[in-house]
């Protein structure tokens, strides 16, 4: 008899592993953490490379739990991000809504691949989201940023495997349990 409880391994879920449904409070908590990570002040290279954590978390939940998180949730999260970032009202809402729609559209395609291949597809989706924010800012009269504007979506794609494993952890059944 073992003294320690069996803990699920730290890694992506196997295709044959059945995950428990995500709890709504955990989804809301992860979105709040993503929003908080977006508004934490950084400087220098950290600011230039910081991905849009809220977009990354929204993308994850739109792919994994499309019945709980969709375009409406993304729109509301975008409005909250606009207020928190003090930017043009609606720019993040539009970008996140398009991101959620694209995530729903490409959901089955993304889920077919291992995490490192999903990251390439996530990079494209995050680049489209950042591009929409850029277009709205440019139309609003802002100057075009430097080429480093594409770095945060690429960093976000690199974080995709880690984020997926972390957000899957509470959904994985404990070994030796029947539920």
Secondary structure, DSSP 8 states (H G I E B T S, - for coil): --SS-----SS---TT-------HHHHHHHHHHHHHHHHS---THHHHH---HHHHHHHHHHHH-TTTS-HHHHHHHHHHHHHHHT-STTHHHHHHHHHHHHHHHSHHHHHTS-HHHHHHHHHHHHHHHHHHHHHHHHHTT-----GGGGHHHHHHHHHHHHHHHHHHGGGS--TT---
